[in-house]
Amino acid sequence: MREEVFNDVYPHYLCDYTNGETLETLKIKWGYLDKDSLRCDLKNERNKRGIPPKNQQDQKKNSIIRKATDKPRIAVMDIETLPGMSYFFRLFDVNIGIEQIIKDTCMLGWAGKFLNESEMYSDFMLPKEAVNRDTKRISKSCWDFISNCDIIIGHNLASFDSRYINTEFLIHDLPPLKYGIIDTLTVAKQNMRFDSNKLAFINKKLGIRNKLDNDGFPLWSACSNGDEEALKTMRNYCEGDIYSTEELFYKLRPYVKNFNVALYNQIDTMVCPVCGSDNIAPEGNYFTSSGKWISYRCQDCKCISRGKENLLSKDKRKSLLVNS
């Protein structure tokens, strides 16, 4: 099943095909002869992705349990932070000394979901915690979530979110966790030339789901003061960023490097390293300074990868000179 078909049909399956388009409409939309064929294709695709049936998902809806799967557990994650507070003498060209700090910046809350799963996880400070900047409880729930992840996707995750998270873990004596990072900001910077690399700008440019609007700094100020409604709004805002980042990841996925889902399964046949599809086809050759390799194009996510067998003979490789 193609990626765009699965992404369209699967949410309706979770709602028993009662929310929005019916199964009959989806059948016609994607060119299936009958509804049973569509159901069968969806079931096979779920099995391939390691996604359990809906009834099993409902039983574990509110628990973060490490699932037995031959695919990596990949999560999209985002955090929100509280601004620091300090004394100052002027507004422009100011350097704040550490003796001027009243309250440090800190993590306000987090949200995350696993790819190809519907359940959203999040945890934000309670009003009293926000006033006191007590991050102990949310740091522990954040640690519990990340401990179930092999890879985390986020926008500016590498230089911002993950460092805040590690700081909170260190403060609260939580042991470090090992996980891979896919930073959509880094992928965009390395491969594209947008006028701005902010999530809202890129997603608007690409015509995909964007961030939720908010009141700006007054919202952060209200959260800092422990306003309960502001904290709820901030949670919704953070969860909205998860959906926006997830859609951006799927657009940027063919450009992601050093990411191979095939490492997590026991299949001996070749699959796309970034989406796991076996719907790949040879597409010319790829050359390096020391070899010639077959290139492959994933017919689902369009990623280009290459084989690991050098097509040059041993004698040919010996004859190559290096231009240093």
N, C-alpha and C positions, 0 to 999 in steps of 0.2 A: 504494500500500500504506500502510495506517495506521501511525502511529508505533509503537503498542504491538505490532502484528503483526510489524513488522520487527525490533523489539528482542527479540522472543521467538524468531523463526525464525533470524535471522542467526547467533547463536552456535552453533546446531546445524549450520548450513551449514558453518561453519569446522571443525567436528569430523566432517564427512561424515555428519552425522545419526546418529552412533553413540553419542553421549554423552547419556544421559537420554532424552527423548522422541524417538520415531522420526518420520520424515517422514509416515507414515500417521496417527500420533496428532496431529501438528500440522495436517494437512489437515482432520481432523474437528473439532479444537478451534476453528479459525478459519473453518469453513464453506465450504471449497473442495470442488468437485465431484471433482477428481482431483489427484494429486500433481504432474502436469505443469503444471497451472494455477498451483499454488503456486510451483513452481520458476521459471516464467516471470515471475510477479509480482515475485519476489525479485530476479531478474536485472535487470528494468527499474528496480527501486528502487535497486539497486547502481549502475547506470549513471547514474541521475539524481543520485546522491550523489557520483559520481566515485570509487567504491570499486572497485579492480581485482579480477579473479577470484582465487580462493584460491591457485591455483598461482603467480600473479605475486607475491602477498603473501609466500608462503613463500620465494621467491628473494631477497627483500629484508628478510627477517625481522629481522636484527640490524643493519641500517644505517639511519641517519636521513638519508634522501635527499629533497630537495624534489621532490614529485611535480607533474607537469603536471596541473592541475585548474582547473575554472572555479568552484570553491568555495573559500572561505577555509580555511586550515589552522588549525583550532581545537583547542587542546590544553588538557587539565586538568592542573594542576601543583601540587605542594606541596613544601615544603622542611622539613627538621628542623635544629635548631640546637643547639649545645653551650652550656651555661650558663657565665656568667662566674664567676671565682673572685677573692675579695678578702679582705683583712684587715678585721676588725670588732671592736668592743668590746662590743656588745650585740645582741640579736636584734630588739628592737622599735623602731619609729620611727627607723630608721637612714638616714642619707644617706651614700653611699659616695663619698669623694673620689677623684679620678683617681690620686692617689699611693698609694691603698690597693689598686688593681687588681693582681691577680697575673696573670690571664689574661683576655683579652677574650672576649665571646661571639663566635661565628662560625658559619657554615653547616657543618653536619655532612654533609648529603647532600640529594639531590633525587630526585623521581620524577615521571613524566609520561606521558601517553598522548594520542593524538589521538582526537577524537570519531569514533565509527563504525568504529574500528579496534581490533583485539584486542591488538596488541603493546604491552607495557609497557616503558618505558625508565626506568632509574634508575642512580644512581651515588653511592656512599657512601665515606667515608674508610676507608682501610686502618688497621690498628691503630697503626702507627708514625705515620701522618699525624694520627690522632686525638690521640695523646699530644702531638705537636708542634704541633697545631692548624694543620697545613699544608693550606690550602684551594686551592692552585694547580691541582691536577689536576682536582678536581671542579668548580671554577669554569669551567675550559675546556670540560668535557663539558656543563655546564649551558648555557654560551654556545652550543655547537654545537646543542643541542636547541632553544633558544629562537630561534635564527636561522632555523629552519624554520617558525616560527609566525607567523600573522597576528594571532591573538587567543589570549589565555590566560585560562582560567577557574580561579578559586581561591577559597577561603574565607579572608577577611582578606588577600587577595592585595595589594590596593592599598596598605595602610598597613604591612604586615609583610613578606611574602615578597619582593615586588618590590624593596623598599628594601634588604633584606639582599643580594639578588642583585646589585643595582646597586653596592652597597658592595664586594662581592667582585670584580666586574668592574673597578671603579676601582683597587682595590689591585693587581690583577694586569695592569693595562694592557690590558684587553680593551675594545674600542670599544663604545659604547652601542648598544643595539638598540631599534628602534621596533616596538611591537606594541600592539594594543588589549587592554584589561583588562575582564573581566566578573567582578566580585567578588560572590559569592553572599551574603556577609555584608552588603554594602551593599544589595543588592536586598531581602534579608529585612528589614533595618532600615527601609528607605524605604517598604515596602509592607505589612508585617505587624506584629503586636504579640505576639511570643513572649515568654514570661517570661524566657527566656535565648536569646541568638542564637548560642550555641556550636553547632558542627556536630553534635556528638553529641546535644544536646538537640533540635534542630530535626528531625533525621532520625528520632529515636525518636518524636517527636510525629506525624510524617507517615507513620510505618510503613514506611520505606524502609531500604535497606542502611546499616548504621551503622559507625562506626569500630571497629577492633580493640582489644581490651583490652591493657593493658600493666602492668608493675609500678610505674609511676609514676617518681618521681625516681631511685630506684636504677638504673633502666635508663639514664637519661642520665648518671649518675655512672659506671656501668660503661663506657659508650661513651667517656667522657672519659678513662678509664684505658686505652683501647685493647683492651678485651675483645672478642675476635673474635665470639663467640656473641651478645653484646649488639648489636654492629654489624649482624649478620645480622637479628636481631629487629627492630632499628630500621628497617632497609630494608623488611621485610615490613609493619611498622606504617605507614610512609609510603605504600607502595603501596596499602595498604588504604584510606587516606584519599582516594586518587585515585578509587577506585570509589564511595566514599560521596559525594564532591563531585560526581562526574558525575551520580549519581542525583538529587541535590538540584538541580543545574542544570536537569535536564529538568522537575522539578516547578515551578521558579521561572521557567522560560523565557518564559512569556507575559507576565511582568512586566518583562523586561529592556528597557531603553531604549537609544537611540543605537547600535543594532546592526542591520545590514542585510546579509544574505548575498547579496542580489541585486546588490550592487555588484561582485561578483566574477565574474559570468557575462555572457554576451552575449545572453541571452534578452530579448525585447522584451515578453513577456507579464508580467502581474503575478504575483508570488509572495509568500508570507509572508516578511517581513523577518527573522524569527528562526529559521525552520526550512527555508525554501526551497521549501515545498510550494506547488503551484499549485491545491490544493484549498481555495480561499477563496470566500467568499460575501458579498454585500453585507448589512450589518446596520445599517440606519438611517443617520443623519447625525451628524457630529461638528462642533461649533461652537466657533470661537475668537472673540476680540474683533474679528477682521477678516475672517472668512469662514465658509463652510459647505462641508463636505467629506463625501464618502461614506465611511462606516465599513465595514471588511471584517473578517470573522471567519475565521481559519484553522480549517478543520474537522479538522485533525490535532492541532496543538499548542494550539489555542484562543486564540491571541494575537489582540488587536484592533489593527488598523492603520487608516490612513486614506489616501485618495488625495491627490494633490498638485494636483488641479484645483479651483480655487475655484468653487463652484456659483453664487455671487452674481454678478449682472450688474455691469458696470462702473459704471453709474449708481447701483445699490444700494450698492456699496462706497463711492462718493463721498458718499452720504447718511449714512453711519454716523458717529456721534459717539463720541468717546472720553471715558469717564468717568475723569478723572485726579484 
